[in-house]
Amino acid sequence: MPQDEFSFDKRIIDRRLRSGDVTQDEYKRHMNKLKDLIAELDVCDAELLHISKKIPSKVMEEDTF
């Protein structure tokens, strides 16, 4: 059935399974074909900073600057 690169996209696979566009067997075969990339994992540390500056809640037109 599905052949395009987005057929098994994590963001939409549940909907595609419910609608029948993708079968459970197709999904399982796809998942089993995926390469384990755990060895290529990069760890990065991130720190979120508090910004005391007020952020506008709506988009302003360019000519108002």
C-alpha positions in Angstrom: 0.0 0.0 0.0 1.9 3.1 1.2 5.2 3.8 -0.5 6.0 7.4 0.1 8.5 8.5 2.8 5.8 10.0 5.0 3.6 6.9 5.2 4.9 5.9 8.6 5.6 9.4 10.0 5.3 9.3 13.8 3.1 12.3 13.8 0.3 10.7 11.7 0.8 7.0 11.9 -2.1 6.5 14.4 -4.5 8.2 12.1 -3.3 6.2 9.1 -3.6 2.9 11.1 -7.2 3.8 12.2 -8.2 4.7 8.6 -6.7 1.5 7.1 -4.2 3.4 4.9 -1.5 1.4 6.7 -2.0 -2.1 8.2 -0.5 -3.2 11.5 1.6 -5.8 9.5 3.0 -3.0 7.2 3.8 -0.9 10.2 5.6 -3.7 12.0 7.6 -4.6 8.9 8.6 -1.0 8.5 9.7 -0.7 12.2 11.7 -3.9 11.9 13.6 -2.5 8.9 14.8 0.6 10.7 18.4 0.8 11.7 19.2 1.1 15.4 21.0 4.5 15.7 21.6 4.5 19.4 25.4 4.3 18.8 25.2 7.6 16.9 23.4 9.4 19.7 24.8 12.8 20.6 24.0 14.2 24.1 23.7 17.9 24.6 22.9 20.0 27.6 20.6 22.9 27.4 19.6 25.5 29.9 16.4 27.5 29.7 16.8 31.1 30.7 14.1 33.3 32.2 13.5 36.4 30.0 12.2 39.3 32.0 11.4 41.3 28.8 7.7 41.2 27.8 7.1 39.4 24.5 4.4 40.8 22.3 1.3 38.6 22.1 0.3 39.5 18.6 2.3 40.0 15.3 3.0 43.6 14.5 3.1 45.0 11.0 6.6 45.7 9.5 5.9 49.5 9.1 5.2 49.9 12.8 8.9 49.5 13.6 
